Amino acid sequence: MTQMSTSTGPGASSTNTPNTAPMHSMGVRAPSRLEHFPNAFFAMVMGLAGFTLATERIEKSLGAEHSTSLFLLIFTGIVFALLLGFYLAKAVRYPQAIRWEWNHPVRLCFFPAASIGLILMGTALAPFSPQLSFGFWAVGAALHLFGTLAVLSTWIGHRNFELMHLNPAWFIPVVGNILVPIAGARQGYMEISWFFFAIGILFWIVLLTLVFNRLVFHNPLPQRLLPTLMILIAPPAVGFVSFVTMTGEIGPFARVLYYTGVFFFLIILLQLPKLSRISFAMSWWAYSFPMAALTISTMLYAEKSQSPFHETLGLALFALLVLVIIGLLYRTARAIIGNEICQPE
């Protein structure tokens, strides 16, 4: 998700990327880590906020207080504030780097990750402060609608995007729209919730078709982007939670969404031998939010259907999610200390 050269990273060789990375004259100065601080870092917020929501769901199913999820929510908020501070500093000092990311065929898709973080935090705040929950949700939804329109306008504009640039990270602007109804329906904003749900489901189907065309008939994904295959799980899993939240029951369409997410998870399991050989990159954070979404959807399915099997499966997925989050935090900290990230492409 970041620090990816276009030969091994997001999608393409440098000759096929719309703009080259910001460069400096040789010998003038060493590259600034702030200048190369990637917007893909906001995927951390998505993963941590998703983990917080999964913990809230587990606490609810066990009848426990929301103490652990409150700690995780505070931690997520601190991480979000730090990342936002760094990125705003980058925008002030290196606006050309922001323009380069906007013109990049993969990094473009991570701009809406920040508004998704706000939506997720607003959803997670519901048990603690309805007022703060609404504020975060409303700002996040408005920003995400603007971001979706901006990204879609760029996609259909006259940019030099090619099929080899397409990868599952392009789902990120879509996933945010499907997330909006989870908090929106609970707060009574049903029409707004259906509006965002319709956008998300429509473009999920469109992009799913394009992504599978690219995966089946064209060159395989670069190694650094292979973890983004996990993103395939997120839209149907989140769609299930949103649809059930809006309708209040598990109908045929909800079952289709849920089991589509389960099927994509099984596909990813078959890719584990290949994924296990990939060296660390920020793209590893693609494992976190989809896993959290599948965990939440499984626990919700268990609650609505009174299925002991799905409850056991949900607990197993949550245990795996805990290991994934711990591993990602540890490996990311090592990469930061070892100066492995925030480097020029």
Rosetta blueprint (number, residue, H / E / L):
1 M L
2 T L
3 Q L
4 M L
5 S L
6 T L
7 S L
8 T L
9 G L
10 P L
11 G L
12 A L
13 S L
14 S L
15 T L
16 N L
17 T L
18 P L
19 N L
20 T L
21 A L
22 P L
23 M L
24 H L
25 S L
26 M L
27 G L
28 V L
29 R L
30 A L
31 P L
32 S L
33 R L
34 L L
35 E L
36 H L
37 F L
38 P L
39 N H
40 A H
41 F H
42 F H
43 A H
44 M H
45 V H
46 M H
47 G H
48 L H
49 A H
50 G H
51 F H
52 T H
53 L H
54 A H
55 T H
56 E H
57 R H
58 I H
59 E H
60 K H
61 S H
62 L H
63 G L
64 A L
65 E L
66 H L
67 S H
68 T H
69 S H
70 L H
71 F H
72 L H
73 L H
74 I H
75 F H
76 T H
77 G H
78 I H
79 V H
80 F H
81 A H
82 L H
83 L H
84 L H
85 G H
86 F H
87 Y H
88 L H
89 A H
90 K H
91 A H
92 V H
93 R H
94 Y L
95 P H
96 Q H
97 A H
98 I H
99 R H
100 W H
101 E H
102 W H
103 N H
104 H L
105 P L
106 V L
107 R H
108 L H
109 C H
110 F H
111 F L
112 P H
113 A H
114 A H
115 S H
116 I H
117 G H
118 L H
119 I H
120 L H
121 M H
122 G H
123 T H
124 A H
125 L L
126 A L
127 P L
128 F L
129 S L
130 P H
131 Q H
132 L H
133 S H
134 F H
135 G H
136 F H
137 W H
138 A H
139 V H
140 G H
141 A H
142 A H
143 L H
144 H H
145 L H
146 F H
147 G H
148 T H
149 L H
150 A H
151 V H
152 L H
153 S H
154 T H
155 W H
156 I L
157 G L
158 H L
159 R L
160 N L
161 F L
162 E L
163 L H
164 M H
165 H H
166 L L
167 N L
168 P H
169 A H
170 W H
171 F H
172 I H
173 P H
174 V H
175 V H
176 G H
177 N H
178 I H
179 L H
180 V H
181 P H
182 I H
183 A H
184 G H
185 A H
186 R H
187 Q L
188 G L
189 Y L
190 M H
191 E H
192 I H
193 S H
194 W H
195 F H
196 F H
197 F H
198 A H
199 I H
200 G H
201 I H
202 L H
203 F H
204 W H
205 I H
206 V H
207 L H
208 L H
209 T H
210 L H
211 V H
212 F H
213 N H
214 R H
215 L H
216 V H
217 F H
218 H L
219 N L
220 P L
221 L L
222 P L
223 Q H
224 R H
225 L H
226 L H
227 P H
228 T H
229 L H
230 M H
231 I H
232 L H
233 I H
234 A H
235 P H
236 P H
237 A H
238 V H
239 G H
240 F H
241 V H
242 S H
243 F H
244 V H
245 T H
246 M H
247 T H
248 G L
249 E L
250 I L
251 G L
252 P H
253 F H
254 A H
255 R H
256 V H
257 L H
258 Y H
259 Y H
260 T H
261 G H
262 V H
263 F H
264 F H
265 F H
266 L H
267 I H
268 I H
269 L H
270 L H
271 Q L
272 L H
273 P H
274 K H
275 L H
276 S L
277 R L
278 I L
279 S L
280 F L
281 A L
282 M H
283 S H
284 W H
285 W H
286 A H
287 Y H
288 S H
289 F H
290 P H
291 M H
292 A H
293 A H
294 L H
295 T H
296 I H
297 S H
298 T H
299 M H
300 L H
301 Y H
302 A H
303 E H
304 K H
305 S H
306 Q L
307 S L
308 P H
309 F H
310 H H
311 E H
312 T H
313 L H
314 G H
315 L H
316 A H
317 L H
318 F H
319 A H
320 L H
321 L H
322 V H
323 L H
324 V H
325 I H
326 I H
327 G H
328 L H
329 L H
330 Y H
331 R H
332 T H
333 A H
334 R H
335 A H
336 I H
337 I H
338 G L
339 N L
340 E L
341 I L
342 C L
343 Q L
344 P L
345 E L
